[in-house]
Amino acid sequence: MKYPILLSLLPFVFPIYSFAGLANSSLHLRILTIQEGETTFDADQGTALVGSAVEYPELVGEEGDLFAIPVAVDLSDSTITFDFSKLGDGEFAPGDFNGYVISDYQDDLPPILSVSVDEENSTLAVTSEEISVSEEEIRVDVAALSYNSQSLLTLQVALQEDVIMVSKVNEPDSVKFVWSSEWTLQRSDDLAAWEVAASESPFSISSPEAGALFLRLATD
């Protein structure tokens, strides 16, 4: 995956940022119901690697008179989608909390920054008040909500940026930006373009504009 990076031509040491996504990370999903302060249902759906397939084709679980609504949950690089298209009319059980807990089970991701409802691609009556977020966990409360085969909930997930510290080194005939002892980006006075001083580099370079250099960071 490639993330855009803007590197301004500034002195000394400064950060640049790359925006990470959910793809290729391991996320854990469970269904949790809390009623009158007591956990009455807790169905572990396991851990899934975020990829092109639907990670959770059908949620499962049964405990007492409570059971999992068999929705499909599809994870992408920046969204989480709950699909009710295979279901009929129904209603989630009421409670202090009845919904989904999605967590960064193996600490694969940067901290979760925000989660919002994609209103153009959602019909289930979930608002921001039903969503709680910590750095490693997302909770979506659907207690007492009605659903049908047309119901859909799509969440937009934003992660905190990865930070790479950069040092600028001024030399008599060149300027260098040093990421580490391994990667150096440099431009000499007699060069018309920037070059990466490494045999194998994670960076590709676009043309500099107005004192800024645009890079792309290639990561797995």
C-alpha positions in Angstrom: 0.0 0.0 0.0 1.2 3.5 -0.7 0.6 6.5 1.5 1.3 10.1 0.3 3.7 12.2 2.3 4.4 15.9 2.1 7.9 16.9 3.0 8.4 20.7 3.4 11.8 22.1 2.9 12.4 23.2 6.5 15.5 23.2 8.7 16.5 21.0 11.6 14.4 18.0 12.7 10.7 17.8 12.0 8.0 15.1 11.5 6.3 13.9 8.4 3.1 11.9 8.4 1.7 8.9 6.5 -1.9 7.8 6.9 -2.4 4.2 7.8 -5.4 2.0 7.2 -7.0 -1.2 8.4 -5.9 -3.4 5.5 -3.7 -6.3 6.4 -4.3 -5.8 10.2 -5.9 -8.3 12.6 -9.2 -7.1 14.2 -11.2 -8.9 16.8 -15.0 -8.8 17.0 -17.4 -9.7 19.8 -21.1 -9.1 20.5 -21.8 -7.8 23.9 -25.0 -7.3 25.8 -25.2 -5.5 29.2 -28.6 -5.3 30.9 -29.2 -3.7 34.3 -25.5 -3.6 34.8 -24.9 -7.3 34.2 -23.3 -8.9 31.1 -26.1 -11.2 29.8 -24.5 -12.1 26.4 -20.9 -12.2 25.2 -20.3 -13.9 21.9 -16.7 -14.0 20.6 -16.6 -13.9 16.8 -12.8 -14.3 16.7 -10.0 -12.4 14.9 -10.0 -11.7 11.2 -7.3 -10.4 8.8 -8.7 -7.4 6.9 -8.6 -8.2 3.2 -10.8 -8.3 0.1 -13.2 -11.0 1.4 -16.0 -10.5 3.8 -14.3 -11.1 7.2 -17.4 -12.1 9.1 -20.1 -13.5 6.7 -22.5 -14.4 9.5 -22.3 -13.5 13.2 -23.2 -16.4 15.5 -23.9 -17.1 19.1 -26.6 -18.0 21.5 -26.9 -17.7 25.3 -30.2 -18.3 27.2 -33.0 -16.4 25.4 -30.5 -14.1 23.6 -28.9 -14.9 20.2 -26.7 -13.1 17.7 -28.4 -11.4 14.8 -26.6 -13.1 11.8 -25.5 -9.9 10.1 -22.4 -9.9 7.8 -19.5 -7.6 8.8 -17.1 -6.5 6.1 -13.9 -4.6 6.9 -12.0 -2.5 4.4 -9.0 -0.1 4.6 -11.1 2.7 6.0 -14.6 1.3 6.7 -16.6 -1.2 8.7 -19.9 -2.3 7.1 -22.8 -4.2 8.8 -25.0 -5.8 6.2 -28.5 -7.0 7.0 -29.6 -7.9 3.5 -30.1 -11.6 4.3 -32.4 -10.9 7.2 -36.1 -10.2 7.7 -37.7 -7.6 10.0 -36.5 -7.6 13.6 -35.4 -5.6 16.6 -32.3 -5.7 18.8 -32.8 -6.5 22.4 -32.8 -3.5 24.8 -30.1 -2.9 27.4 -27.5 -0.6 28.8 -25.4 -1.7 25.9 -26.2 -4.2 23.1 -23.9 -4.2 20.2 -20.5 -4.8 18.7 -17.0 -4.4 20.1 -14.2 -4.3 17.6 -10.6 -4.1 18.8 -7.1 -4.0 17.6 -6.5 -7.5 19.1 -2.8 -7.8 18.2 -1.8 -4.2 18.5 -1.3 -4.0 14.7 -2.6 -0.5 14.2 -1.8 3.1 15.2 -4.3 4.5 17.7 -7.9 4.8 16.5 -8.5 8.5 16.0 -12.2 8.7 15.2 -15.2 6.7 13.9 -18.2 8.2 12.2 -21.3 7.0 10.4 -21.2 7.2 6.6 -24.7 8.6 6.3 -24.8 8.2 2.5 -24.2 4.5 2.9 -26.2 3.8 6.1 -29.9 3.2 6.8 -29.7 1.8 10.4 -30.6 4.5 12.9 -27.1 4.7 14.5 -25.8 8.1 15.4 -22.5 9.3 16.9 -24.0 9.0 20.4 -24.1 5.2 19.9 -20.4 5.0 19.0 -17.6 5.1 21.6 -13.9 5.0 20.6 -10.7 4.4 22.5 -7.2 4.1 21.0 -7.6 0.3 20.5 -11.4 -0.3 20.5 -14.6 0.7 18.8 -18.0 0.1 20.4 -21.3 0.4 18.5 -24.5 0.3 20.5 -27.6 -1.0 18.6 -29.8 -1.7 21.6 -33.6 -1.6 20.8 -33.0 -0.6 17.2 -35.2 -2.0 14.4 -33.8 -3.5 11.3 -34.9 -5.1 8.0 -33.3 -6.5 4.8 -32.6 -2.9 3.6 -30.7 -2.0 6.8 -27.0 -1.1 6.3 -24.5 0.5 8.6 -21.2 1.8 7.3 -18.6 3.3 9.6 -15.7 5.5 8.5 -12.6 4.8 10.6 -9.6 7.2 10.9 -6.4 6.2 12.5 -3.7 8.4 14.0 -1.0 9.2 11.5 2.3 7.4 11.6 5.1 9.9 12.4 8.5 9.7 10.8 11.2 12.1 12.2 13.3 13.7 9.6 16.6 15.6 9.9 17.7 18.2 7.3 21.4 18.3 6.7 22.9 21.3 4.8 26.2 20.6 3.1 28.3 22.9 0.8 27.0 21.4 -2.4 23.9 19.6 -1.4 20.8 19.3 0.9 19.9 16.0 2.5 16.9 14.7 4.4 17.8 11.8 6.6 15.2 9.3 7.8 17.7 6.9 9.4 21.2 5.7 8.8 19.7 3.6 6.0 17.6 6.1 4.0 18.8 9.5 2.8 17.1 11.8 0.3 19.4 14.3 -1.2 19.8 17.0 -3.9 23.0 18.4 -5.1 23.3 21.9 -6.7 24.1 20.4 -10.1 21.1 18.0 -10.1 17.8 18.9 -11.6 15.8 16.5 -9.5 15.9 14.8 -6.1 17.3 11.4 -5.7 17.3 8.7 -3.0 20.7 7.6 -1.9 20.0 3.9 -1.3 20.0 0.9 -3.5 16.5 -0.2 -2.3 14.3 2.6 -1.1 10.8 2.6 0.3 10.3 6.1 -1.3 9.4 7.2 -4.8 9.6 10.9 -5.7 7.3 13.3 -7.4 8.4 16.7 -8.8 8.9 19.3 -6.2 6.6 22.3 -6.3 6.9 25.7 -4.6 9.5 24.6 -2.0 7.8 21.3 -1.1 8.7 17.8 -2.0 6.0 15.1 -2.6 7.0 11.6 -1.8 5.2 8.3 -1.7 6.0 5.8 1.0 5.5 2.2 -0.1 4.7 -0.2 2.7 3.4 -3.8 2.9 
